[in-house]
Amino acid sequence: MWIDRIVSWLRSQSIDRIKGRVKFFNRKKGYGFIQADRMDKDIFVHVTSLEDEVRKGDRVAFYIQKNDKGLEAKEVKLVKS
C-alpha cells in the first residue's frame, strides 16, 4: 500500500521533522490538511496535534503517523519560512 511505502521511506531518512505548508485549517471543526514538501498527498492534522496556532499558508514542521484512515501530522509547530 502507498501509505506503508511513504512511512517506510520517511523512517529511512535522517529527518527529525517533515516540513510543509498548511493547505487548509478549520478552527471550528478542529482539523485541516498540510501539503508536505516533496510529497503528493495531503496530510491530515487535528487540532490536538498542534503545538502552535496555525492558519492557511503557514510553514510548519511535524512528524507523520499512520492511522486507520491514512497519514496524520503530529506535534505540528510553526517554522520560519
Secondary structure as GFF3:
##gff-version 3
##sequence-region A 1 81
A	DSSP	alpha_helix	2	12	.	.	.	ID=ss1
A	DSSP	beta_strand	18	26	.	.	.	ID=ss2
A	DSSP	beta_strand	31	36	.	.	.	ID=ss3
A	DSSP	beta_strand	42	46	.	.	.	ID=ss4
A	DSSP	three_ten_helix	47	49	.	.	.	ID=ss5
A	DSSP	beta_strand	59	67	.	.	.	ID=ss6
A	DSSP	beta_strand	70	78	.	.	.	ID=ss7
###
